[in-house]
């Protein structure tokens, strides 16, 4: 069985590529990243802030069944090209990792034949 999500990381490089194909129009996939209600539904996380515009920001929070926050992520939006690309920073909070680890993520959406879309997240 082929995995839906593919992760590519090369030795000696500080890049990770996460690729997945979807059976839906690129406009809907873009909305899943830019509309708070859809982000919450898709990612299973609470959206505290979501400003998808240059110099905007976001903050997400995930809790366990007891209501304790187990993961928090936030970042700044650098670039938004509707239905094509979102470039943002990503910082994890409330994890065993130090808070100063900040990543730049670039989400690219590509049209494929038959209303399929390809998502590539470059970290």
JOHU-V342913 format. One record per pair of residues at least 6 apart in sequence whose ideal C-beta (glycine too) atoms are under 8 Angstrom apart, sorted by the first residue. I is the first residue (numbers start at 1). J is the second residue. Records with the same first field share a line. If there is no record, write none. Layout:
# JOHU-V342913
I = J  J
This chain:
# JOHU-V342913
4 = 20  21
5 = 18  19  20
6 = 18  19  20
7 = 16  17  18  19
8 = 16  17  18  19
9 = 15  16  17
15 = 122  123
16 = 122  123
17 = 120  121  122  123
18 = 119  120  121  123
19 = 118  119  120  121
20 = 118  119
21 = 112  116  117  118  119
22 = 29  116  117  118  119
23 = 115  116
24 = 115  116  117
25 = 115  117
26 = 83  84  109  110  111  117
27 = 83
29 = 109  117  119
30 = 82  83  84  109
31 = 38
32 = 38  39  42
33 = 39  52  86  107
34 = 50  52  80  86
35 = 50
36 = 47  50
39 = 45  47  50  60
40 = 46  47
43 = 60
44 = 62
45 = 60  61  62  71
46 = 60  61  62  63
47 = 58  59  60
48 = 59  60  61
49 = 57  58  59  74
50 = 58
51 = 57  58  77
52 = 58  77  80  86
53 = 77  80
54 = 77  78  79  80
55 = 76  77
56 = 76  77  80
57 = 74  75  76  77
58 = 73  74  75  77  88
59 = 72  73  74
60 = 72  73  74
61 = 69  71  72
62 = 69  70  71  72
63 = 69  70
64 = 70
69 = 94
70 = 94
71 = 92  93  94  95
72 = 92  93  94
73 = 90  91  92  93
74 = 91  93
75 = 88  89  90  91  102  105
76 = 88  89
77 = 86  87  88
78 = 87  88  89  104
79 = 85  86  87
80 = 86  87
83 = 109
84 = 108  109
85 = 106  107  108  109
86 = 106  107
87 = 104  105  106  107
88 = 104  105  107
89 = 102  103  104  105
90 = 102  103  104  105  123
91 = 99  101  102  103
92 = 99  101
93 = 99
103 = 123
104 = 123
105 = 121  122  123
106 = 121  122
107 = 119  120  121
108 = 119  120  121  122
109 = 117  118  119
110 = 117  118  119  120
111 = 117
112 = 118
